[in-house]
Amino acid sequence: MLWTCLLLPQLALDAVLRRLDDPDAPLALVEGPAQLRRLHAVNAAAARAGLKPGMRLSAAHALLADVRTEDHDPGAEARCQRFLAAWAYRHSSLVSAQWPRAIVLEARASFRLFGPWPTFEHRLRQELDTLGFRHRIALAPTPRAARVLAGLRDGLAVTEPGALRALLDRAPVRRAALPDDAGERLHRMGLRRLADVRGLPRDALRRRCGVAVLDHLDRLYGDVDDPLDCYVPPDRFDALVELGYEVESHTALLFPLRRLTGDLATYLSIRDGGVQRFTLRLEHASGRTEVEVGLLAPERDPALLFELARSRLERTGVDRPVVALGLVARQLPPFVPASRDLFDPRPQQAVDWPQLRERLRARLGDDAVHRVAPAGDPRPERAWRRVAGDDVAIETAPPRPPRPAWLLPEPVPLRDPRLRVLSGPERLESGWWDDGDARRDYYCVETSSGQRAWAFVPVGEREGWMLHGWFA
């Protein structure tokens, strides 16, 4: 087996930067009590101004007065790590997030699907950049070795156990991810490399540093198996973006909304599923507003999900200041993509019918778009019925004479002294059982202006024409 480690050195900072519309502005994460606030992490813009982790907040403001500060939230960092574990699950069936700021996945089995290691590595880096997470990647025969190598140098790839042992022997003890502070204590004893530590008698090393260090070294070098806590994807998607300030218009919510729908689409692709209904949660200082977004069929296209959520949000409006935006999806049915011919030509701006239908429903309302099915009633105004969704099978309509493409909601008088009958009559006698008795003779006629119309008169008469529809 070959394992790759995705080391995330600034996960807490990236968790905040990826939800900001201007991530290049100076930003610092702060922690500690109110009287002793210190910087936990800073982005590149703040670092160029002289800010660094561990600095007092008062000193940071003295150097850069307009630096933006956010509270360090370990919970948000853990949620981002779980999200990345879910993302990695789409590339491998063995994924672990048991170590902080690191994702480990088995890579050898994925080469058959994604190509050799350079191609697979490029794909991982490209997707992590798109998601907004800085990273370091390494490949090794054991998961712990991949984690150590990623910390030593970005891009290291070792596939042979012999080469791995030689490389690990030269690794500094303080960067070997030893348990607790064992690396620092061994360095103070004068042991600089892992080869020096492995040269010590095991009993003496166990007495000085504990069994955990020996277990770590054995698993690091691959001398014993290293069982991992493998990731299992949850059955629902639940994400929240803290805005950090009050938002009073839906326009300012579009950036975090795009990030949430993109994360939802990534999660759906992991499960090889879709979403048919999800909820937007607008958190206020007191209470919340929920916006339901429903689709007729499961979808997972990020652009479509964002467009639908934005349309629903615009129709709902923001009546109170919003401090956080959440997205919850509980029902995740299987996704079946639309079948298409291999050489099916599609114009660049063309939109699939399911996507167009959902966009129309989001903008015009749920009742504005529907399917039409025959109802079995010969009366034209009752010969069809509305059908919602794609699950109901529509039977073939019974054979009838030609019908107009445009049927009027109600018949209106047709006054034209020069009507010319083209075909007919077609007699209709129905509705005696529901107090809607209809006895009519329908004709296809041509008006004096050359339009083809569908009109009727009482049975056996040629006066009192009523227009019921127009032919194309």
N, C-alpha and C positions, 0 to 999 in steps of 0.2 A: 504494500500500500504506500501511497505518497500523500502527504498532507500539506496543505497550504494554509498559512496563517495570514489573516488580514488584520494587521495591527493598526489601531485607531488612536494615535497619540493625543489628539485634541478632540475627543468625542464630545465632551461637555460643551466645548466652545462651538463645535460644528452643529450641535443640537440647537443652539440659539441662532447662529448665523444663517442657517438654511431657511429660517422663517422670516428673515428680515429682507425688505426690498432693497436695502443698500448695505450689503455685507462688507463693503470695503471701507466704511466709515469706522473710526476708532471705537473699539468696544472692549470692555473688561468685565469678567465675571468676578463677583465679590462674595466673600463668605466671612463668617465670624460674627460675634456680638455687635450690637449697634455702636458701642463705644470703642471697638477695636476691629474695624472692618479692614480686611486685607484682600489683595487681588489673588484670585484663584487661577485665572488664565487670561491672556490678552491676545487679540488678533494681530496681524502683521502691521496694520496702520498704527495701533497703539504701541507696539514694540518699537517702531521707528521713532516714536516720540520719547522713548526712554522708559516706558512702563514695562514692568516685568512681574511675574508671579511672586507672591510673598510681600510685595510692597504695601505699605499702609495706604489706605484710600485717600487720606488727606495729602500725602506726598504725591500721589498720582494726580489729584486735582491741581496741585501746585505746578506740575509739569504740563498738564493738558487739561484745561478747564472744561472743554466741551466734550470730553470723552463720555460715551454712553456706558452706563453700568447696568448689569443684570445680575440678579441673585443666582448663585450657583445652586442648581436643583439636581441632587443625585437621582431623584426619581425620574426626571426627564432623560438623564443620561442612560439609566437602565432601560427605559422604554425605547430609546434609539438603538441600543444594543440588541434588544429583542426584535426590533424591526429589521435590523441588518441580518440577524440570524434567519428571519423569515425570508429575506431577499436571497441569502446564500442558499437556502433550501431549494431554490429553483435550479441551482447548478449542481447540487450534490444531495444524495439521500442521507449522508452522515455529516451533520453539522453540530458544532458545540459552541456555546457561549459561556462556558463555565469560568473563564478567566476574564478579569475586568479589561475593558477596552481592547478586546481581541475576539475575532471569530475564526474558528478552525474548521476546515472542511476537507474531506477526503477527495483527492483530485484525480487519481489515476483512472477511476471508472468514468470520469467525465470527459476524458480525452477522446473517447470514441464518438461523443456527441458534439463537442465544441472544438475539437482539433487538438494538436500538440500543445505543450506547455506555453510556448511563446504566444500562440494565438489565444489560448485560454486566459493567460495572464493579461493580455491586452484587453480582452473583453471585460474582465473583472475591474480593471482600472477605469475603463471608459464608463462603465455603469456606476461605479462609486463616485466618479467625478460628476456625473449627471445628478446623482442623488445629493451631492454636496458634502461628501465626507473625505477629508484628507486621510491618507493611508500609507502603509508600508506593507509590502508583500514578500513572502519567502516560501520556498518549497523544500521539504525534507522528508525522510522516511518515517519520522515520528512526529506527532503533533507538538510535543514540547520543544523538540529541536526546531521546528518551523517557527514557533513563537520566539525562541531565542535568536535565531538567525534574522528574523524580521527586525528585531531590535538592534542587531549589529550593523546590518547594511540592507538597504532597500533593494529588492530584486535578486537576492541570493537564491540559487536553485541548486540543490544537491540531491542526487538520486541514488547514489551508491552508499551503502553503510560504511565502507572503509573510508571513503572521502569525508563522510559526516564525522566520524570519530576524530580524524585528523584536524578537521576544522573546529570541532567543539573543544578539543584539547587546548587550542590557542585562545579560546574565548575568555575574556576577563571574568573573574568570579562575581564582580559586582553587577555584571550584565547578563548573568546566567539564569535569572528568574528563580533564584533559590528561595525556599520558604522563609517567611518572616525577614529578619535582618541577618540571616546566615551569611549572605554574600559580603556584607560590610564587615562582619566579625572575622571572617576568614581572610579578608584583605588586610585587616589590621594585624593578623598573625604573620603576615608576610607571604601569604599564598596568593599569587597574582592570577594564575591561570587554572582552568579546570584540570589540566594535566597534573598540577601540583596537588590538588585536592584528591584526585583519584589515586595518587601515589601513596597516600597515607594509609595506615592500617585501618580496616573498616571498623574494628572495635573501638579504636581510639577516636575515630571520626564520629561514631555513634554516641560515645560518651560526651563528647564536647558539643556536638551540634544537634543530636537527636536523630531518631529514625527517619523523620520526614525528609531530611537532606539526602540520606542514602536512597530512599525510595524515589526521590526526584531525579537523582543521577542515573539510577538504573532505568527509569522510564525515558529519561532524556536521551540516553545512548541506545535505547532499544533492547536492553538486556532482558527486560520483562515487559509484559503487555501493559498498556496504559488505557484502562477503561475510561471512557468519557461520558459525561452527562449529555446525551444527544438531545437536540432540539426537536420538539414536536409542535407543528403549527397549530394555533388555536382555531376554534370554530367560528370566531367572529372577529370583526375589525373594529377597533375602538381607538381613536387618536384625538388628541387635544393640542391646540396651539395657543399658548399664553401670549397675548398681544403686548402686555407691558404698559399699555395706555388705553384710554377710552376711545373707541371708534364710534362715530355717529353717522356714517354713511356706508352703503354697501360697496362703494368703490374701493375703500381702504381694506376691505376684506377679501378682495380678489386674489392678492398674492398668497396669503395663507390658504385660501380655498384651492388654488391651483396646486399647492404643495400637498394638501390633504388628498385631493382626488388623484394626484399622481402616485402617492403612497398606496392608496386603495387599489389602483390599477396594478401596481407592482405586487401587492399582496394577492390579488386575484390570479395573476399569472403564475404565482407560486403554487396555488392550490389547483391550477388548471380549471378555474371556475369563473363564474360571473356574478353580477349583482343585479337584482331586480327591484330592490327597494332599500334606501338608506335614509338616514336622518341627519340633518345639519342642526347642531346645537349652538345657539348664540347665548353665551353666558354673560349675564349682567351682574352688577354689584349685588342685586337682590333678585333672585329668580333666573329663569332661562326661557328662551323662545326656541321652539322646535319647528323645523321646516322639513316636511316629508317630501322626498323625491322618489317617484315611482316610475318604473319602466314597464312596457308591455312584454318585453323579453329580456333575458339576461344579457348584459353587456359588460365589457371591461376595457374599452378604448378610453385612455385618459382624456383625450380632447373632448370626446362625447360626454363623459361624466362631468367634466368641468363646465361644459356649455349648458348641460341640463341643470346642474346645481346653481350656476350663475343666474339662469333665467328664473328659477324658482325663488332665488334670493331677491332678485330685483322686483318680482311681483309681490313678495311679502313685505319688503321695506324694513328699515331699521328704526323703530320708534323709541328705543332707549339705547344709551351707550353700551357698547359691547366690549368686554374685557378679555374674552377668550372665545375661540371658535373650535368646535369639535365635530367629528364625523363618526357615526356609528352605523355599521352594517351587520345585521344579525342573520339575514337569510341570504345564503350564498349558493344558489343552485348551480348545476353543471352548465358550462358554457359550450354551445355548439356553434362554431363559426359558419357563416354563410358559405355555401358551396359555390364555386365559380370555375369556369373552364380555365385550363392552363394558359391558353393564349387569348383570354377574354380581353378585348380592348376596352380601356376605361379612360375617358378624358381626365385631364389633370385635376379639374375642379369638380368632378363628379362625386356625388355622395351616395352611399348605399341607401336603399330604401329604409331599412330599419333605423339608421341614424337620422335620416331626414324626418321620419315619422316621430321619433322621440323629440327632436328639436321643435317640430311643430306643436307637439303636445305641451312641451315646456313653455312655449311662448304664447300659445293660444288657449291653453286649458286642456284638462283631461278629456272633456266631452267634445272637443272640436275635431278630433281625428278618430275615425272608427272604420271598421270593415262593414261591408254590406252583404247580406245573405238573403236568398229568396225565402218568402214566408208562406208560400202555397195559397195565397188568397188572390183571386183573379182581379180584384179591384186595384187599379194602379197605385192609389195612395196607400194601400195596405199590402202591397205585393212584396215588400222587403222589410227587413229589420236590421237594427244595428247590432254589431258583434264587437266586443272589446277583447283584446288579447289575441294571441296566435294559437291558443290551445284548441279552440273550437273548430272542428272540421266543417267546411261549408259544402253543402250538397249542390249538385248541378241544377240550375233552374230548369223547370219544364219547358219544352219547346212552345214558343208563342210567335205570332207575327211580329214584324219589326216594331221596336219601341223607341221613342225619342231619347236622346242623350240628356236632354234638359227637361225634367218634369217639374211643372209649376207646383208650388205648395198648395194652391187652391185653384180650381178652374175659374177662368175669367171670360166674360162675353167676348166673342170675336165678331166684330162688325166690319164686314168687307163685302161689298155687293158683287165683286168679281172673283169669288172663290172658285177654284177649279179642283174637282175631286180627282185624285190620282189613284186611290185604291180604297176599298171598303164596300160595304160596311163590315165591321167586326162587332157582333152583338155581345153585350155583357149583361147578364142578369144574375145578381148575387147580393148577399147581405141581408136576406130576409130574416135570418135568425138572430141578428144583433142590432136591430132597429137602424141599420145603415143600408136599407134597400137601395140598390142601384140598377136601373134599367136604361141602358144607353146603347147607341149605335156609333162606333168610332170610325173615323175616316182619316186617311192621309190626304191633306189638301194643300194646295199652293195658293198663296195670297197674291194680290195684285202687284206686290213689290218683289215677287219671286221667292219668298221664303216658304220652306216646307214646314207645315204645322200638323199637329195631331189634335183633332177636335172631335167632339161628339154632339149629337142631337138626341132628343127623346126618341124612343123606339118608333120606327115607321114614319118619322117626319124629316123635313129638310129645312126647317126654320129653327131659330133660337140656338145658333152655333155657340158652343162653349170651348174655348181654347184650353188644352190640358198639357201641352208640351211642344217643344221645338226640336226638329231634326237638325243634325249638324250639317 
